[in-house]
C-alpha cells in the first residue's frame, strides 16, 4: 500500500509545479496534459484552454512522491485545516524555500526557532496550498 499526497489546482498547476521545483530543488518527473490523455477519462467537453491543463503530473519532494492536477469539473476550495510539511537539513534551506513560496502567498505562522526546530513556520502559497517548512534539529 502506498499513500501519495495529491494537490489539485484550477488551471494554474503548471505554474505551481515550476514554483515547487525551485522552492524544493527538484524536478517534475512526469506531466500529462488533458490533450494527451484518453478523452474517455472524463465526460465533459473541454475548451482549447482546458485541453492544455495538467491532467496528471508527478514530482518527488524530499523523496516523497506527489501527484498534481488541474481539476475541471468541480471547485477546489482553498483551506488551511490540512497542510504538507517539508523537513529540510538546515535553516538556510528553509529560508530559501519559504522566500520563494511566500511570493504572492501569506504567512500563517512566522518562521522562527522553536523548541523542536532551528527554523519552523508555515504559509499558504499563491495557489492556496498550505506548507509547513522546518528543520528537525535545534542546533542548525
ChimeraX attribute file (.defattr): number of C-alpha atoms within 10 A of each C-alpha:
attribute: neighborCount
match mode: 1-to-1
recipient: residues
	/A:1	3
	/A:2	5
	/A:3	8
	/A:4	11
	/A:5	11
	/A:6	13
	/A:7	16
	/A:8	22
	/A:9	22
	/A:10	17
	/A:11	17
	/A:12	15
	/A:13	22
	/A:14	20
	/A:15	10
	/A:16	17
	/A:17	20
	/A:18	13
	/A:19	17
	/A:20	19
	/A:21	15
	/A:22	14
	/A:23	19
	/A:24	20
	/A:25	12
	/A:26	16
	/A:27	15
	/A:28	18
	/A:29	11
	/A:30	11
	/A:31	19
	/A:32	15
	/A:33	17
	/A:34	22
	/A:35	16
	/A:36	12
	/A:37	13
	/A:38	8
	/A:39	13
	/A:40	7
	/A:41	9
	/A:42	12
	/A:43	8
	/A:44	10
	/A:45	9
	/A:46	16
	/A:47	8
	/A:48	10
	/A:49	10
	/A:50	18
	/A:51	16
	/A:52	17
	/A:53	24
	/A:54	24
	/A:55	22
	/A:56	19
	/A:57	21
	/A:58	19
	/A:59	20
	/A:60	15
	/A:61	17
	/A:62	12
	/A:63	8
	/A:64	11
	/A:65	15
	/A:66	17
	/A:67	17
	/A:68	23
	/A:69	25
	/A:70	23
	/A:71	20
	/A:72	17
	/A:73	11
	/A:74	7
	/A:75	10
	/A:76	14
	/A:77	9
	/A:78	12
	/A:79	11
	/A:80	13
	/A:81	6
	/A:82	9
	/A:83	14
	/A:84	13
	/A:85	14
	/A:86	17
	/A:87	18
	/A:88	20
	/A:89	13
	/A:90	18
	/A:91	23
	/A:92	13
	/A:93	19
	/A:94	24
	/A:95	19
	/A:96	13
	/A:97	19
	/A:98	25
	/A:99	12
	/A:100	16
	/A:101	26
	/A:102	15
	/A:103	11
	/A:104	10
	/A:105	18
	/A:106	16
	/A:107	16
	/A:108	14
	/A:109	12
	/A:110	12
	/A:111	20
	/A:112	13
	/A:113	18
	/A:114	14
	/A:115	9
	/A:116	13
	/A:117	19
	/A:118	20
	/A:119	27
	/A:120	26
	/A:121	21
	/A:122	21
	/A:123	23
	/A:124	22
	/A:125	20
	/A:126	14
	/A:127	17
	/A:128	17
	/A:129	20
	/A:130	24
	/A:131	21
	/A:132	19
	/A:133	22
	/A:134	28
	/A:135	24
	/A:136	16
	/A:137	18
	/A:138	14
	/A:139	12
	/A:140	13
